[in-house]
Amino acid sequence: MSVKVLHTSDWHLGCMVRGESRVQDHDAVIAEITAIAREFEPDLVLHTGDLFNGSRPGHEDLLRALRAVRNLSEIAPVLVLAGNHDAPSCFELLAEAVGAPPPQNDWDPYAICELPIRFLPKPCTATRGAVATYGSASGTPVRVGCLPFLHANRVVEGLEEITDFSATYTDKVNRITQAISEVVFAPADYGSTVAVWASHLHVDGVRTSSERQIHIDSNYATDASHIHAGYSYLAFGHIHMPQEVPGGRGRYAGSPIEIDFGEEGEAKGVVLVTAEPATRARVEVRPLTSGRRIRRLRGTLEQLDQMAAEIGRDICVVTVDDAPDDVESLNRAARDALPDACVVQVIDGRSPVAVSIDDLADDGEPRSEESLGTAYRRYLEEELSTRPQTDAEPQRIAELFDELLASVEAIDEPDPREAAELARLETAELVPPNEVA
C-alpha cells in the first residue's frame, strides 16, 4: 500500500532581487503549489528548509508563511524543517503560533503524529522530534527522519586545525544522520512502514546555480551513499536548482521561483512522491509556472522594443548597446522599450559600469524604503564613477556584499542547550524501540 508525499523547499519568503520585492511572485506560486496539493492529495507535505530569506522575517512574511502552511494543512499534515536562512527562534515562535511547540524530550517517534503542522527549528534527538510517524489514506505509516540545517560552528571546535574543519563537519553530520536513522529503522515493523529522510544539507556531486555561495561549499558536503539504504526517498533542501541527488534515491525540490540571476532559466517544480515500504519511491516533478521570470537582456533599443511582448512583466537586467550618453536618459529609454517589465538594472553596453535603478519606483520617483543592498550599490556606483580606469567589477562586488549580509543574518548565536543536544546525537543516545524517555 502506497504513501504519497509532496516535497517542496527553499521558498525564501521576503527575498528581493536587485531591490525588487518577490511578494507577488510568492503569492502566485504558493497558490499554485496548494492547488497541486489538492489534486495530488498527499499524506504528508514536507518542506525541507529556507522557508524565509533571512533570520528576521517581516510581519507580512510571517503571516504569509502561517497562512500557506495552514492552507496546506487542510489537505495533509505539514512538516517544515529549518534551513540555513531560518532562525531557530523564529521557527519556535511559529511552532507556538500553530499550537505545536517543539517537545522537551517526551516525543514518541513511533506513535502516529496527529499534529496538522510541525516546525522543526534545529537538529535534535528522536525524543525531541527528529523522527516522526504519520498515517496515510492507505493505512501504511510513513516515518520521517529529520535533520534541519546544521551550521559548522555548532559542531566544529575553534581549536581544531583549519584543514580538519570540513572533515570534522562531514564526519559529525554522518554520525548524527546515522543516529537518527537507527531510530527510524529500530522497530520490528519497519518493513511495513515507508521511511523518508528529510534534511537541509549540501550533498556531494550536485550542481549549483545560485549567486549565493556562502553556505554551498563542497568542503562541507555530505555523501548520500552514507544514508541508510532502507529509505524509500531522500528529500533535500538547500540547493536551488531542482535535481536528482547522486545515486537516484531522492531529489532537491529546489526553489519554486528563481531567487536570483544565478537561477535564470531554471525549470522550477514541486516533487510528488509515491512510495511503498522498502522500495525506491516513484517520483514526478510537477512544473511550477507562476510568478515572474528573471531575465538578462541585451540589444539595441529597437531590438528591446521588439522583445517587449514576450518579456511581459518579467524582472530584467538590460544591457543597451546604443545607449544615450546620460544615465537618466538611459534608464528612461530602457523603461520605454520594455514598458511592462520590471527593469531592475540598466547597463551601458559601451561601458563596464552598471547603472542601477533599484531606487526608482515604477513612476520614476524614489522608493519609500531602501534596502541595505540597494544603498551599498548606490555607494558603489558613486565611488566607481570617480575612478573611470578601475578594473573593479561592481556587480560582482555587490553580489559578494549580498552573500556576506545573508550569511551574517542567517546565523544565530550558539545555544549551550543545543550543543548538549548535538552531543547526545553524536554519541547515539537513542530511544529504545517503542519506549520513550
N, C-alpha and C positions, 0 to 999 in steps of 0.2 A: 504494500500500500504506500502510495507516494505522499510526499510532503512538498509544499510549494513555498518558496521564499523569494521576496522581492528585495534585491540588493541595490542600494543607491549610496552615494558618498560625495564628500567634498563640495557641499553646496556653497560654502564661503559667503554666507549672508553678510551683507554690509560691505562687500568689496566694491572698489571703484576701478575703472580703467582710465588712466590718464585724466583723472578728475571727474569722470562721468559715472554717476551712480548706476548700479545694475538692478535697482529695485523693481522696475517694471519687467525686466527680463526674468528675475527670480519669481515674481508672482506668476508669470505666464508658464514657466517650466514646472513650478511646483503644482500648479493646476493640472498640467499635462501628466505628471507623474501620478497624481492622485487618480486621474481618470484611467490610467493604465492599471493601477492597483485595483480599481473597482472591476475592471474587465477580467483581470487575471485571478482575482480572489485568492491572494496568498494566505498561508497560515501564519506567516511572520514577515514583517517589514524590518529590514536590517540596514541601518545607516552606519558606515564604518569610518566616521570621523570628519573633522573640519566642517562642522555644522555652520560655524561662524568664521569670518575672515580675520578676526582679531580677538584678543583675550578680554576686551571690554566692549562688547557689542552695545549699540544704542538701544533705547527702549523699543523703537519700532521694529528692529530686527529680532529682539527677544519675543515680542508679540507675534511676529511673522513665524518664528520657529515654533512657538507654542501652538498657534492655530494650525500650522501644517501638520505637526505630529498628532494633534487631536483629531484632525480630519482623517488622517491615515489610520488612526487607532479605531475609528468606526468601522474599518474594513478588516483589520487584523492587528494583533499586538505589535507594538513598535519598540525596537531596541536600538538605542543610539550610543555609540562609543565616542569618547573624546579623542580629537586629533591634536596635532601639534599647535594648531591655531586656537584651540578651545581651552579656556581656563578651567581647571577643576572646580574652582569656587563658583564659577558661572553655572557649570553643569549641576553642582549641588543645589544651587538656587532653583534651577529648572526642575530638578527632581522633587524638591519640596513643593513646587508650584503644581505638579501633577499628582501629588499625594503619594509619591513612591521614593522616599529618601533612601540613599544607599544603606544597606544593612550593616549592623555593627558586629558581625560575627555570628549571626543567627539565621543565615540563609541556607535553605536546603536545596542543593543543586539538582536533586533528583525528583523533587516534587513539581507537579505541573504549575508553572507560573500563571497566576490569574490576573496579574497587573496589565492593564492596557498599554501603558507607556513606562519604559525604564530608560534613565540616563545613567551611563557608567562613566564617572568622572576621571578615574585613574586606574592603573593596574592594581589588582587586589587578589586575595586568595579566594578559593571556591566558596568558603562560608561567608564571604562578603560580596558575592555576586558575580565572580568571574566565570562561573558555569551556571547556565540556566536551562531549564527544560520547558518546552512549550507543547501544547496539544496541537492537534490538526484535525481537519474535517474527515480525514480517512481513518483516524484513530491511532495513527503511528506518531509517536512523540518525535520532536526534533530537539536535540541537545546542542547548545552552542557554547564553545569555549571562547572567551573574550580577552583580548589584550589591547586596551587603548594605547595611544602613543606613549612611549617611554623615552623621556629626554636622557641624553647621555650623562648629563650632570647629576642624574638620580642614581646611577649605578657605577660610574667611573670615579674613583677617588682622585683627588688632586695631586697626591704624591706619586701616583703611578707614572712610569715612563711614558712620554708622549707617544712613542712608537707603539705602545701597547694599548692605546686608547680604543682603537677600533676593534681589536681582537677581544679586549675585555668586554666591550659593549655587546658585540655579537655573541660571545660565549654566554653572557648573563641573560640575554634575550632568549637564546636557545634553551637555557635551563628553566627559565620561567615558563616558556611555551610547553616544555616537557612536563613540568609540574602541573600545569592546568590540564593538559591532555590526559594525564594519568587519572585525574578525577573524572573527566569526560568518559573515559573508557573503563572505569573501575567496575560498574555494576555488571552482574552476570547477564542482564537482559539487553546489553548494548547492541547485540546482533539484530534486535527488533526495533532499534532506535536509529534515526538519521542523525549523524553527527556533522556539525558545521563549525569551522574555525573562522573567527572574525577578528581582524586586527587592523591597526593603522601603522603600517611598517613599510620600509623600503625593502623589496625583495630583489636579490641579486639577479642581474640579467635582464631587467625590464628596461623599456625605452622611456625616456623623459622628454618633455617638451616645454614645460613652464619656464617663464622668465625668472621665477623664484627658485633658487637652487640651495638656499641656506640649509634646509633640512633634508635635501635629497642628495646624499653623498654615498657613493659606492663603498666607501670605507666603513660605513655603518649599515650595510645591507645584510639582511638575513637570508638564509638559503631555504627555499620552500621544501626541498627534499628532506630537511630535518624535521618537518612537521609530520606528526603521526599519520601513517598510511591509511588509517581507518576513516578519516574524514571524507564525506561524500563531496564536500565543496569547501574551498578556501576563499573567504570573502575579504578582500583587501581594500583599504583606503590609503591615500597619501599621494599616489601618482595620479596626475590629472588626465593623462592620456589613457582612454579605455583600452584594455588589452588583456589577453590571457597571460597568466603567470607561467614562467618556465615549468615544464612538466605537465601542463594542461589540466591541473587539478582545480583551478579556480581562476578568478579574474579580479582585476582592478575595475571597479564600476566607473571610475573617472568622474570628473566634474560634469554636471548636467548642462552647463553653459561654458563658453570659452572665458576663462577667468582673466587672461592677459594675452598679449600679442604673441607670446610664445606658443599659444594653442591655436593660432589662426588656422582655420580649415579642418580642424579635427571633427570627426563624426561622433557626437555625443549620444549617450543612451542610458537605459536602465536595464539591469540584469534580472531576468526571470528564470529562477532555478526550480527544477523539478527533480526530486531525489527520492531514492529508496534506500533502506538500510544496507550498509556495507557495499554499496556500488557507487561508481562515479556519477555525479549528477548530470542531467541533461540541461543545457544552458541555451537560452535565447536572449539575444541583446535587442531590445526594442528601441529603435531610434527615437531621439528627442529632437523636435524641430522648433520648439517655441523659443522666444527671445531673440534679440538682435544678434547678428553675427559680427565678428571682428574682422576687419579687412585692412590691408595695406594697398593703397592705390598709387599709381604713377602715370602721368601723362600730361599732355598739354591741356589747357583749359577747355579747348574744343573736345578733346577726347574724354575728359572727365564729364563734360556735359552729356556726351553720348552714353556714358555709363550710368547716369543718374537713375533711370527707371529700374535697372537691375539691382542697384545698390539699395534703393529704398531708404529705410530708416536705420541702416546698419551703422556701427561705430567704426570710424575710419581714421587712419593716418594717411595723409595725402602728400605726395611729392609732386610739385608743379614744375614742369620743365620749361615753361615760358612765363615765369613768374614776373609780376610787376616789381619795380625796384624797391618800394617801401613796404614795410611789414603790414601796416594796416590794409593797404590795397590788396596785398597777397592773401590775407585772411578773408577779406570780403569776396574776392574773386573765387576762392575755393568754395566758400559757402554758397555763392550764387550758382556755381556749376553743379553743386550737389545739394539742392535746396531742402530735401527731406532727411538727408543723412545727418548723423551726429559726428561732426568733424572735430576730433579731439587734438589734432596736431597737424600743422602745415609745415612742409619742408621745401625750401627753395632748392630746386634741383640743380642749380648752378653753384650752391654753397653747401659746405658740410654741416653748417649750424642749423639746427631745427628751430622753428618759430612756434612756440607753444601758444595755444589759445584756450588752455584749460580754464582760465579765469574769466572767460567770456560766456555769458548765458546765450540762449538762442536769439534773444533780441539784441545782442551786442553789448548789453550792459554788464558791468562786473557782477559776478556771482555774489550772493549774500554771505556765503561762507567759503573759506579757502582751506583745503587740507594742507597738512604739513608737507606732503609730497609735492603739491602744486606750488606752495610757497618756495620750496627748495628749488624747483625748476625755474621759477621766476628769477631767483637769486643767481642761479647758474647761467641763465641766458644773459642777464645783465653783466655778470662778471666776464663771460667769454666774449661779449660784444666789444670789450675794451682790448681784447687780445686777438686780433684778426689772423695772426700767424700761428696760433696754437694748434697742436696736434691732438688736443683733448677730444674725446668722443662724448658729447654732452648727454646723448640718450643713454649710453651705457653707464655713465656716472650716475644719472638719475635712477636707473634701474637698480644699481648696487645700493643706493640710498634706500630705495623701497625694500630691498631684501633685508638690510640691516634693521630697518624700522620694524618690519614684520617679525623678525627674529626676536627683538627686544620685547615687543608687545606680547609675543606668544608664550614666554617662559615665566612661570610663577616662581617664587622663592621655594626651595625645597622645604618640605614639612617633615620634621623628625618622625611623626607617626607614619608617614608614607615610607620613609626609609626602613622602619621596622617591618612594615607590611611586605616590602620587597625582599627583605632578608628572609622572611618566612617562606616566600615563594621560592627563592633560590635554594633554600635547604629542603624544599619539597615537603613542608609540613602540611600533609594532605588530610582531608576529611575521609575517614573510612567509608566504605560503601554503605549507603542508607543510614548514615549516622551523622548527626550534626552536633558540632561542639557547642 
